[in-house]
Amino acid sequence: MKQETHLVNHTTCFCAHHKNNIHCNKKSCRQWINYPKKMNCTILLAQDGPLTLELIGELLGGLSRMRICQVISTIKNKIKTMIS
């Protein structure tokens, strides 16, 4: 824990984790996700650009690509309804 505190003092935690190749263990962080390939950080994951539907499904507990499409469609419709 002392090492993490030291990392955060002079930089953002996600930059420090990436630079020092240290996985984040702070599960209370809003940006934490169980994805060790990106140091458990959604910010580092998002820096790679758009995610595939397969990867999104994997991150959300094994949902199928089709289910992710359905969720996205539902969200878009709700947003359109709210805007109208």
N, CA, C and O atoms as a GROMACS GRO file, in nm:
protein
  336
    1MET      N    1   0.082  -0.119   0.000
    1MET     CA    2   0.000   0.000   0.000
    1MET      C    3   0.086   0.125   0.000
    1MET      O    4   0.049   0.225  -0.063
    2LYS      N    5   0.199   0.123   0.068
    2LYS     CA    6   0.288   0.238   0.073
    2LYS      C    7   0.338   0.274  -0.066
    2LYS      O    8   0.349   0.391  -0.102
    3GLN      N    9   0.368   0.171  -0.145
    3GLN     CA   10   0.419   0.194  -0.280
    3GLN      C   11   0.314   0.266  -0.364
    3GLN      O   12   0.349   0.359  -0.437
    4GLU      N   13   0.185   0.225  -0.355
    4GLU     CA   14   0.079   0.290  -0.431
    4GLU      C   15   0.065   0.437  -0.391
    4GLU      O   16   0.050   0.523  -0.478
    5THR      N   17   0.070   0.466  -0.262
    5THR     CA   18   0.059   0.603  -0.214
    5THR      C   19   0.172   0.687  -0.273
    5THR      O   20   0.149   0.800  -0.316
    6HIS      N   21   0.292   0.633  -0.275
    6HIS     CA   22   0.406   0.703  -0.331
    6HIS      C   23   0.386   0.732  -0.480
    6HIS      O   24   0.421   0.839  -0.528
    7LEU      N   25   0.328   0.636  -0.553
    7LEU     CA   26   0.305   0.654  -0.696
    7LEU      C   27   0.207   0.767  -0.723
    7LEU      O   28   0.224   0.841  -0.820
    8VAL      N   29   0.106   0.781  -0.641
    8VAL     CA   30   0.000   0.878  -0.666
    8VAL      C   31   0.042   1.020  -0.630
    8VAL      O   32  -0.018   1.115  -0.681
    9ASN      N   33   0.142   1.038  -0.546
    9ASN     CA   34   0.180   1.171  -0.499
    9ASN      C   35   0.215   1.269  -0.611
    9ASN      O   36   0.182   1.387  -0.601
   10HIS      N   37   0.281   1.224  -0.715
   10HIS     CA   38   0.331   1.317  -0.816
   10HIS      C   39   0.281   1.287  -0.958
   10HIS      O   40   0.334   1.342  -1.055
   11THR      N   41   0.183   1.202  -0.970
   11THR     CA   42   0.130   1.167  -1.101
   11THR      C   43  -0.008   1.103  -1.084
   11THR      O   44  -0.050   1.075  -0.972
   12THR      N   45  -0.077   1.082  -1.194
   12THR     CA   46  -0.203   1.010  -1.186
   12THR      C   47  -0.174   0.862  -1.162
   12THR      O   48  -0.072   0.810  -1.207
   13CYS      N   49  -0.262   0.796  -1.092
   13CYS     CA   50  -0.235   0.656  -1.057
   13CYS      C   51  -0.228   0.568  -1.182
   13CYS      O   52  -0.145   0.478  -1.189
   14PHE      N   53  -0.316   0.594  -1.281
   14PHE     CA   54  -0.315   0.508  -1.399
   14PHE      C   55  -0.186   0.522  -1.479
   14PHE      O   56  -0.138   0.424  -1.535
   15CYS      N   57  -0.130   0.642  -1.484
   15CYS     CA   58   0.000   0.660  -1.552
   15CYS      C   59   0.110   0.586  -1.478
   15CYS      O   60   0.196   0.523  -1.540
   16ALA      N   61   0.107   0.595  -1.347
   16ALA     CA   62   0.210   0.529  -1.266
   16ALA      C   63   0.199   0.378  -1.278
   16ALA      O   64   0.300   0.309  -1.289
   17HIS      N   65   0.078   0.326  -1.277
   17HIS     CA   66   0.060   0.181  -1.291
   17HIS      C   67   0.109   0.134  -1.427
   17HIS      O   68   0.175   0.030  -1.438
   18HIS      N   69   0.078   0.210  -1.529
   18HIS     CA   70   0.120   0.173  -1.665
   18HIS      C   71   0.272   0.180  -1.678
   18HIS      O   72   0.335   0.087  -1.728
   19LYS      N   73   0.330   0.289  -1.633
   19LYS     CA   74   0.475   0.310  -1.645
   19LYS      C   75   0.554   0.205  -1.568
   19LYS      O   76   0.656   0.156  -1.616
   20ASN      N   77   0.507   0.171  -1.447
   20ASN     CA   78   0.580   0.078  -1.361
   20ASN      C   79   0.532  -0.066  -1.372
   20ASN      O   80   0.579  -0.154  -1.299
   21ASN      N   81   0.437  -0.090  -1.463
   21ASN     CA   82   0.384  -0.225  -1.485
   21ASN      C   83   0.332  -0.288  -1.355
   21ASN      O   84   0.363  -0.403  -1.324
   22ILE      N   85   0.254  -0.210  -1.281
   22ILE     CA   86   0.197  -0.255  -1.154
   22ILE      C   87   0.045  -0.259  -1.168
   22ILE      O   88  -0.017  -0.160  -1.207
   23HIS      N   89  -0.014  -0.373  -1.136
   23HIS     CA   90  -0.159  -0.386  -1.142
   23HIS      C   91  -0.224  -0.310  -1.026
   23HIS      O   92  -0.174  -0.311  -0.914
   24CYS      N   93  -0.335  -0.245  -1.056
   24CYS     CA   94  -0.410  -0.173  -0.954
   24CYS      C   95  -0.491  -0.275  -0.872
   24CYS      O   96  -0.556  -0.363  -0.928
   25ASN      N   97  -0.486  -0.262  -0.743
   25ASN     CA   98  -0.563  -0.350  -0.654
   25ASN      C   99  -0.670  -0.274  -0.578
   25ASN      O  100  -0.735  -0.330  -0.489
   26LYS      N  101  -0.688  -0.147  -0.611
   26LYS     CA  102  -0.783  -0.063  -0.538
   26LYS      C  103  -0.924  -0.082  -0.597
   26LYS      O  104  -0.969  -0.002  -0.680
   27LYS      N  105  -0.992  -0.187  -0.553
   27LYS     CA  106  -1.123  -0.221  -0.608
   27LYS      C  107  -1.229  -0.115  -0.578
   27LYS      O  108  -1.334  -0.115  -0.642
   28SER      N  109  -1.204  -0.027  -0.484
   28SER     CA  110  -1.302   0.078  -0.453
   28SER      C  111  -1.294   0.193  -0.554
   28SER      O  112  -1.382   0.280  -0.554
   29CYS      N  113  -1.193   0.195  -0.638
   29CYS     CA  114  -1.177   0.300  -0.739
   29CYS      C  115  -1.286   0.286  -0.846
   29CYS      O  116  -1.317   0.175  -0.889
   30ARG      N  117  -1.342   0.396  -0.888
   30ARG     CA  118  -1.445   0.394  -0.992
   30ARG      C  119  -1.392   0.341  -1.124
   30ARG      O  120  -1.470   0.291  -1.206
   31GLN      N  121  -1.264   0.350  -1.147
   31GLN     CA  122  -1.205   0.309  -1.274
   31GLN      C  123  -1.154   0.165  -1.272
   31GLN      O  124  -1.104   0.116  -1.374
   32TRP      N  125  -1.166   0.096  -1.158
   32TRP     CA  126  -1.114  -0.040  -1.146
   32TRP      C  127  -1.202  -0.138  -1.222
   32TRP      O  128  -1.325  -0.129  -1.217
   33ILE      N  129  -1.139  -0.231  -1.291
   33ILE     CA  130  -1.209  -0.339  -1.360
   33ILE      C  131  -1.120  -0.462  -1.353
   33ILE      O  132  -0.998  -0.450  -1.356
   34ASN      N  133  -1.178  -0.577  -1.344
   34ASN     CA  134  -1.101  -0.700  -1.334
   34ASN      C  135  -1.050  -0.738  -1.474
   34ASN      O  136  -1.106  -0.825  -1.540
   35TYR      N  137  -0.944  -0.673  -1.516
   35TYR     CA  138  -0.884  -0.697  -1.648
   35TYR      C  139  -0.733  -0.674  -1.637
   35TYR      O  140  -0.684  -0.566  -1.670
   36PRO      N  141  -0.660  -0.776  -1.590
   36PRO     CA  142  -0.516  -0.762  -1.566
   36PRO      C  143  -0.434  -0.720  -1.688
   36PRO      O  144  -0.326  -0.663  -1.673
   37LYS      N  145  -0.482  -0.748  -1.809
   37LYS     CA  146  -0.406  -0.710  -1.929
   37LYS      C  147  -0.386  -0.559  -1.938
   37LYS      O  148  -0.291  -0.512  -2.001
   38LYS      N  149  -0.474  -0.483  -1.874
   38LYS     CA  150  -0.463  -0.337  -1.873
   38LYS      C  151  -0.453  -0.285  -1.729
   38LYS      O  152  -0.512  -0.182  -1.696
   39MET      N  153  -0.380  -0.355  -1.647
   39MET     CA  154  -0.352  -0.314  -1.509
   39MET      C  155  -0.478  -0.291  -1.426
   39MET      O  156  -0.475  -0.217  -1.328
   40ASN      N  157  -0.590  -0.354  -1.466
   40ASN     CA  158  -0.719  -0.342  -1.396
   40ASN      C  159  -0.775  -0.200  -1.399
   40ASN      O  160  -0.845  -0.159  -1.306
   41CYS      N  161  -0.746  -0.125  -1.502
   41CYS     CA  162  -0.786   0.015  -1.508
   41CYS      C  163  -0.863   0.044  -1.637
   41CYS      O  164  -0.813   0.018  -1.746
   42THR      N  165  -0.985   0.097  -1.624
   42THR     CA  166  -1.065   0.128  -1.743
   42THR      C  167  -1.003   0.241  -1.824
   42THR      O  168  -1.021   0.247  -1.946
   43ILE      N  169  -0.933   0.331  -1.759
   43ILE     CA  170  -0.870   0.442  -1.832
   43ILE      C  171  -0.761   0.388  -1.926
   43ILE      O  172  -0.753   0.428  -2.041
   44LEU      N  173  -0.680   0.297  -1.876
   44LEU     CA  174  -0.577   0.236  -1.961
   44LEU      C  175  -0.641   0.153  -2.072
   44LEU      O  176  -0.590   0.150  -2.184
   45LEU      N  177  -0.750   0.086  -2.042
   45LEU     CA  178  -0.821   0.008  -2.142
   45LEU      C  179  -0.876   0.098  -2.252
   45LEU      O  180  -0.867   0.063  -2.370
   46ALA      N  181  -0.934   0.211  -2.216
   46ALA     CA  182  -0.993   0.303  -2.312
   46ALA      C  183  -0.890   0.371  -2.401
   46ALA      O  184  -0.923   0.415  -2.512
   47GLN      N  185  -0.766   0.381  -2.356
   47GLN     CA  186  -0.663   0.447  -2.435
   47GLN      C  187  -0.631   0.373  -2.564
   47GLN      O  188  -0.573   0.430  -2.656
   48ASP      N  189  -0.668   0.246  -2.571
   48ASP     CA  190  -0.643   0.167  -2.692
   48ASP      C  191  -0.745   0.195  -2.801
   48ASP      O  192  -0.733   0.144  -2.913
   49GLY      N  193  -0.846   0.276  -2.771
   49GLY     CA  194  -0.949   0.306  -2.870
   49GLY      C  195  -1.073   0.221  -2.846
   49GLY      O  196  -1.087   0.159  -2.741
   50PRO      N  197  -1.162   0.219  -2.945
   50PRO     CA  198  -1.288   0.146  -2.929
   50PRO      C  199  -1.265  -0.003  -2.901
   50PRO      O  200  -1.171  -0.064  -2.951
   51LEU      N  201  -1.354  -0.057  -2.820
   51LEU     CA  202  -1.346  -0.200  -2.785
   51LEU      C  203  -1.436  -0.280  -2.877
   51LEU      O  204  -1.537  -0.230  -2.926
   52THR      N  205  -1.400  -0.404  -2.900
   52THR     CA  206  -1.486  -0.492  -2.978
   52THR      C  207  -1.603  -0.536  -2.891
   52THR      O  208  -1.594  -0.533  -2.768
   53LEU      N  209  -1.711  -0.576  -2.955
   53LEU     CA  210  -1.827  -0.624  -2.880
   53LEU      C  211  -1.791  -0.750  -2.802
   53LEU      O  212  -1.842  -0.771  -2.692
   54GLU      N  213  -1.704  -0.832  -2.857
   54GLU     CA  214  -1.660  -0.953  -2.787
   54GLU      C  215  -1.588  -0.918  -2.657
   54GLU      O  216  -1.612  -0.980  -2.553
   55LEU      N  217  -1.499  -0.819  -2.662
   55LEU     CA  218  -1.424  -0.781  -2.543
   55LEU      C  219  -1.517  -0.719  -2.439
   55LEU      O  220  -1.503  -0.746  -2.320
   56ILE      N  221  -1.610  -0.637  -2.483
   56ILE     CA  222  -1.707  -0.578  -2.390
   56ILE      C  223  -1.786  -0.689  -2.321
   56ILE      O  224  -1.805  -0.685  -2.200
   57GLY      N  225  -1.830  -0.787  -2.397
   57GLY     CA  226  -1.902  -0.901  -2.340
   57GLY      C  227  -1.819  -0.978  -2.240
   57GLY      O  228  -1.868  -1.018  -2.134
   58GLU      N  229  -1.692  -0.998  -2.273
   58GLU     CA  230  -1.600  -1.068  -2.182
   58GLU      C  231  -1.585  -0.991  -2.052
   58GLU      O  232  -1.588  -1.050  -1.943
   59LEU      N  233  -1.568  -0.859  -2.062
   59LEU     CA  234  -1.550  -0.775  -1.943
   59LEU      C  235  -1.675  -0.771  -1.856
   59LEU      O  236  -1.666  -0.752  -1.735
   60LEU      N  237  -1.790  -0.788  -1.917
   60LEU     CA  238  -1.916  -0.784  -1.843
   60LEU      C  239  -1.964  -0.922  -1.800
   60LEU      O  240  -2.082  -0.941  -1.773
   61GLY      N  241  -1.874  -1.016  -1.795
   61GLY     CA  242  -1.908  -1.147  -1.739
   61GLY      C  243  -1.948  -1.251  -1.840
   61GLY      O  244  -2.020  -1.345  -1.806
   62GLY      N  245  -1.903  -1.238  -1.962
   62GLY     CA  246  -1.928  -1.342  -2.061
   62GLY      C  247  -2.055  -1.324  -2.142
   62GLY      O  248  -2.111  -1.422  -2.192
   63LEU      N  249  -2.101  -1.201  -2.157
   63LEU     CA  250  -2.219  -1.176  -2.241
   63LEU      C  251  -2.183  -1.195  -2.388
   63LEU      O  252  -2.070  -1.170  -2.429
   64SER      N  253  -2.280  -1.240  -2.465
   64SER     CA  254  -2.255  -1.261  -2.608
   64SER      C  255  -2.249  -1.128  -2.682
   64SER      O  256  -2.295  -1.025  -2.633
   65ARG      N  257  -2.191  -1.133  -2.800
   65ARG     CA  258  -2.182  -1.015  -2.884
   65ARG      C  259  -2.322  -0.963  -2.920
   65ARG      O  260  -2.346  -0.843  -2.924
   66MET      N  261  -2.413  -1.056  -2.945
   66MET     CA  262  -2.550  -1.018  -2.978
   66MET      C  263  -2.618  -0.947  -2.861
   66MET      O  264  -2.692  -0.850  -2.881
   67ARG      N  265  -2.595  -0.995  -2.740
   67ARG     CA  266  -2.655  -0.933  -2.623
   67ARG      C  267  -2.602  -0.791  -2.604
   67ARG      O  268  -2.677  -0.700  -2.568
   68ILE      N  269  -2.474  -0.771  -2.628
   68ILE     CA  270  -2.416  -0.637  -2.619
   68ILE      C  271  -2.482  -0.545  -2.722
   68ILE      O  272  -2.512  -0.430  -2.691
   69CYS      N  273  -2.505  -0.595  -2.844
   69CYS     CA  274  -2.575  -0.516  -2.947
   69CYS      C  275  -2.714  -0.476  -2.899
   69CYS      O  276  -2.757  -0.362  -2.919
   70GLN      N  277  -2.785  -0.569  -2.835
   70GLN     CA  278  -2.919  -0.541  -2.784
   70GLN      C  279  -2.914  -0.432  -2.676
   70GLN      O  280  -2.997  -0.342  -2.675
   71VAL      N  281  -2.819  -0.442  -2.588
   71VAL     CA  282  -2.806  -0.343  -2.480
   71VAL      C  283  -2.776  -0.205  -2.539
   71VAL      O  284  -2.835  -0.106  -2.498
   72ILE      N  285  -2.684  -0.199  -2.635
   72ILE     CA  286  -2.649  -0.072  -2.699
   72ILE      C  287  -2.771  -0.012  -2.768
   72ILE      O  288  -2.795   0.108  -2.757
   73SER      N  289  -2.848  -0.095  -2.839
   73SER     CA  290  -2.968  -0.049  -2.907
   73SER      C  291  -3.070   0.007  -2.807
   73SER      O  292  -3.130   0.112  -2.831
   74THR      N  293  -3.089  -0.061  -2.696
   74THR     CA  294  -3.182  -0.015  -2.593
   74THR      C  295  -3.137   0.119  -2.535
   74THR      O  296  -3.218   0.209  -2.515
   75ILE      N  297  -3.009   0.130  -2.509
   75ILE     CA  298  -2.955   0.256  -2.454
   75ILE      C  299  -2.976   0.371  -2.554
   75ILE      O  300  -3.018   0.480  -2.515
   76LYS      N  301  -2.946   0.347  -2.681
   76LYS     CA  302  -2.965   0.450  -2.783
   76LYS      C  303  -3.111   0.496  -2.790
   76LYS      O  304  -3.140   0.615  -2.799
   77ASN      N  305  -3.203   0.399  -2.785
   77ASN     CA  306  -3.345   0.434  -2.789
   77ASN      C  307  -3.387   0.516  -2.668
   77ASN      O  308  -3.466   0.609  -2.681
   78LYS      N  309  -3.336   0.482  -2.550
   78LYS     CA  310  -3.369   0.557  -2.429
   78LYS      C  311  -3.316   0.699  -2.439
   78LYS      O  312  -3.383   0.794  -2.398
   79ILE      N  313  -3.196   0.714  -2.492
   79ILE     CA  314  -3.137   0.848  -2.507
   79ILE      C  315  -3.218   0.931  -2.606
   79ILE      O  316  -3.245   1.048  -2.582
   80LYS      N  317  -3.258   0.870  -2.718
   80LYS     CA  318  -3.340   0.940  -2.817
   80LYS      C  319  -3.472   0.986  -2.754
   80LYS      O  320  -3.517   1.098  -2.779
   81THR      N  321  -3.533   0.900  -2.673
   81THR     CA  322  -3.658   0.934  -2.606
   81THR      C  323  -3.639   1.050  -2.509
   81THR      O  324  -3.724   1.138  -2.501
   82MET      N  325  -3.529   1.049  -2.436
   82MET     CA  326  -3.502   1.155  -2.340
   82MET      C  327  -3.478   1.289  -2.410
   82MET      O  328  -3.519   1.394  -2.360
   83ILE      N  329  -3.413   1.286  -2.526
   83ILE     CA  330  -3.380   1.407  -2.599
   83ILE      C  331  -3.505   1.467  -2.665
   83ILE      O  332  -3.521   1.589  -2.671
   84SER      N  333  -3.593   1.381  -2.713
   84SER     CA  334  -3.714   1.427  -2.784
   84SER      C  335  -3.812   1.497  -2.694
   84SER      O  336  -3.917   1.541  -2.741
   0.00000   0.00000   0.00000
